[in-house]
Amino acid sequence: MPRAAPAADPGRAGRARRGLLALVVFTGILWAIQLVNLATGRVLNYLFGNIPRRLDGLDGVLFSPLLHADFNHLASNSLPLIVLGFLVFLEGVRRFAAVVAASWLVSGAGVWLTGSGLTVGVSGVVFGLLAYLLVRGFYNRNWKQILLALVIFVFYGSVLWGVLPTAGPGVSWQAHLFGAAGGVLAAVLLRRNGS
């Protein structure tokens, strides 16, 4: 007698929907903040941006990823944030939160310690998500994750040039570099033994 095909994992499907919704809402919040920022002459960038090695800029470690220089800057971060964030969110909300927190904080602290000027933008987190997805399979010894990393590299690998000081004027290569370091750190700390 033929057997019915196993049903899709409702937990995973629900997690995927919640993850996508959370990322779209978060990105929408970034756009709303940018509207306020634009309406106030970008004063939020100066109040809450990451200003290296100045105590009055230290709060930027926490708040600068919520701010952007302009709409083009935010637009260039939005799709990778949703796509890469979604792929990490599929592993669970706690793992997603840990990867984002590591990328956010390591990027912010690295910029505050080594940066050269006011820095804003969520790209450090994007680079952290990317780096996490690229290296986690090697730490987990998981061929599916390594294969996914290769596919991601084909689509997003060229942005890794952004971690170099030659990234160009107005680009915080430090945020990218330290964000990626935060993503690698998360992959090391969250590795799954035997999976």
N, C-alpha and C positions, 0 to 999 in steps of 0.2 A: 504494500500500500504506500503511495507517495506521501512524503512528509511536506508539511507547509514550510515555506521559507521562514527563517527566523525574522521576527519583527525588528525594525530599527530600534536602537536603544533610545527609549523616550527620555531618559536622563540626559544623554548627550545632545539630543535634538533640542531639548529645553534649554540646556546650557548654551548651545550655539545661538538660539534666539535671544536669550537674555544678554549674552555677550555682545552680539551685534547691536542690540538696542542700547545697551550701556555705552558702547563706543560712539554710536551716532548721537546720543544725548550729550555725552561729554564733549564731542566735537561741536555740537550745536552751542553748548555753553561757551566754548572758546570763541565762536563766531559772535555771540552776544557780547562777550567781554570786549572783543575787538571793536564792535560798534560803539560801545561806551567809550573805549579808549580813543577812537577817532573823534567822537563828539566832544571830547575834553582836550583835544589837541595833543593826544598821546601822553598826557600827564601821568597816566598809570605806569607807563614804562619807566619814568623817572622816579616815581614813588616806590615801585615794587620790583623794578628790574634788578638783575644781578650786577652789582658794581664791585669789581674785584678789589680785594684787600681794604675795603672801607666798611666800618661797622654799620654805617647807615645803608649799605648795600647788601648786608648779610641776609636780610629777609628775602632777598631775591633768590636765594637757594631754594626757598619753598615756593615763591610766587612767580618767578620769571617764566616758567613753562606755560603759564596761563596767558601770557602776553605775547604780542607779535609786533614786528615793526610796521607791517602794513598787510593788506588783504592778500597780496601775492605771496607773502611769507607764510601766512596762515594756510592759504590754498595749497601750497607745495607740501605742507606737513599733514594736511587733513586725510587724504586718501591712504598714504602709507601708515598713518596712525590707526586708521580703521582696519585696514587689511592685516597688518602685522599684529596689532592688538587682538584682533579676532582669532588669529591662529594661536596666540598664546592663551587667550581666554578659554579655548577648547580644552585646555588642560585643567581648568578649574579656576574659580574666582580667587582662591588663596594664592595659588601659584602666580596668576596674573598680577595680583596686588603686590606680591613680593618682587616680581621682575620690574614692574613699573616703579616701585619704591626704590629699589637699588639703582635703577637707571636715573631716576629723577634726582636722588640725593647725591650720588657719585658725580653725575654731570654738574649739578649745581655747586658742589664743594670744589670740584676741579676747576671750574670757571672762576669761582671766587678766589682761589689760591693762585691761579696762573693766567687768568684772562687779561685782556688789554683794554677793555672798555665795556660800557653798558651792554649787557647781553639779555636778550629775551627770546622766547620761542620754545616749543615743545620738541624740537628736533633732537635734543639730547636723549629724550625718552624714546623717540622713533629709532635712533641708532642703537639704543639699549635693547629694544625689542628685536631689531634686526640681528644684532650680535648674538643674543640669546638663542634665537631660532637657528642661526648658522652653526653654533657650536654645541648645543645641548645634546644632539645625537651622538657626538663623539664621547661626551662624558657619560651618557646613559648606555653607550654601546648598543644603540638601537638603529637598525638599518633603515627603518621607515622614516625616522627623524632625519637621518643623514640624507636620504633621498629627497625629502622635502626641503632640506637645507640647500641642496643643489638646485632645485627648481626656484627657490627664493633667490638664490644667488644670481641665476640667469636674469631675473626680473629686476632685482634691486642691488646687485653687486657693484654696479658702477658708482653708486652713491658713496661707497666706502672711501673714495678719493677725498671725501669731505672731512676725513679725520686728519688730513695732512695740513701743515701750515700754508701750503700753496693753494688751499681751497678757494681763495679769492677774497677781494675786499668785501667787508660787511658780513662775512661768514664766520661764525664762531666755531672754528675747527676744534677748539678746546671742549666746547659743549658736546660735539660729536664724538670726539675721542674718549672723553670721560664717560659719556653716556654708553658708548660701546663697552667700555671697561666695566661699567655697572651691569650690563647685560651678561658679559662673560662671568663676572663674579656670581651673578644669580644662577647661571648654568652650573657653576662649580658647586655652589652651596645647596642647590636643589636637585642635584643628580640623584637618579634612582638606581640604586645598586641592584643588579640582576634583572633589570627590565629592558 
